Amino acid sequence: MFVGEYRHSIDAKGRLFVPVKLREELGQTFMVCKGFDRCLMLHPMESWQKFVEKLEELTIVGQKNIRRYFFSSAFEATVDSQGRVIIPPDYRQFAGLEKNVCLIGNNRHLELWDEAAWDAELSSNMNNEDIAAELLKLGF
């Protein structure tokens, strides 16, 4: 399970250092795709497979754009000998990743955010009262 928040930077070549704790759970090879809210999602292969199974349950006609969105943006990533993964330029542009970034745990996968965008998300969309109200609606 991925939890926590890890602040790092991406170098000029698009390389991101992945902390050892996260690398152990991600594995040597993992999947990266565009996520929601202008972030990237990093899935261990097992998590990716479960995600794919859910996408395959969608009807081809009705949800074709959802399937296209994820499958067209997915790529297999590997960690180099120094614990870094290369984030290609078009993915950095999509998520607005400049230099300072945050890797955040989201249970079965990680999300990679631009640091300023993550800080804005925290301050605008994650207040305790709204989260509590949503949990009550869900029966918690």
N, C-alpha and C positions, 0 to 999 in steps of 0.2 A: 504494500500500500504506500502510495506517495503522499507525503504530508510535508508541510513546511514551506518556507520561502527562502530562496538562495539568490543573493545579489552578486552578479559577476559582470564581466565586460566581454565584448566581442572585439577581437583584434581587426586590424585593417584587412586581413585576408579572409575575414568572415568566420574565424575559428572561435568556438565557445568552449571554455573549460567546463567539464561536467564533474561535480564533486564525486569522490569515490563512493560514498553512500548511495548516490543516485545511479552511478554507473553499474554498481552491483545489481541493482534491481532492474535497470533498463536492459542490461546485457550488452554484449559486444556489438550486436547488430539490432537495430530497432527501426520503427517506422516514424516518419515525420509527415505531417500534413497541415494544411491550413485549418485553423480552428475558428471559433466564434470570437466576436469582439476584437478582431485584428490581432490575434495571437497565433502561435503555432502550437500544435499538439504533438507530443513525443510519446509514442506507445511502445512498450515492450512487445515482442512478437506475440506472446500469448494474449495480451490485452487487445492488440490489433486484430487478432483472429476473432475474438468475441465481438468486437466492434463491427467487423466485416459480416459476421453472421447476422447481426441485427440489421445491417444495411441490406443484406440479401433478402430479408423478410419483406422489404418494401416492394410494392408493385412497381414493375418497370415503367409502366406508363404514368402512373400517378405521381411517383416521387423520383422521376428520372434526374431532375436537377440536383437533388440531394446526393444521389449516388455519384453523379458526375463531379460535383463539387469536391467530395472527399477522394474519390479514386484518381481523378486527374491531378490532384495536388499532392498525392502521396509519393514519397520516395524512401528507399531503404538507406539508412545512415549507419555509419560505423564510427567507433571511437578510435582515435589514433593512439600510438604508444605513449603519448604525453597526456592522455585523458581529454582530448579535444575532439569536437565534432565540427565539421564545416557546414555552415548554414549558407546555401547558395544566395546570390544577390537578389533574385526575384522574390525569394521567401523573406529576406531581410526587408525588402521594400514593402511587401504586403503587410508585414507586422510592424513596420516603422522602427525596426531595430537599427539603432545607430551604434552606440558604444555600450552604455550601461543598460543591463537587462536584468530581468528577474525570472528565475525558474520557480514555478510554484507547483506544489503537489495538488492533485485533484483525483485522489483515490487510485484509480487504475492507470492513470497517465499523468504526464507533466504538461504544463503549459509554459510557453516561453513568451514573455511580454517585454516590450520596451519599458524601462524602469519608470519613466514619467507617466506613461499610459497606465501602468499598474497602479501607481500611486493615485492617479485620478480615479481609476475604477474603485479603489478602496474608499476614497473619500466621498464619491458620489452615489455608488450603488450598493454599498454594504454597511448600512447602519443597523444597529442592533434591533431597533423597533421594527423595521421592515422585515428583517430575517425572522424575528419572533412571530410576526403576523403571518408570514408565509408558512412557517412550521405549524402553526395552529390550524391553518387551512388544510394542511396535509395530514392532520390528525396526530401530531406529536404532542 
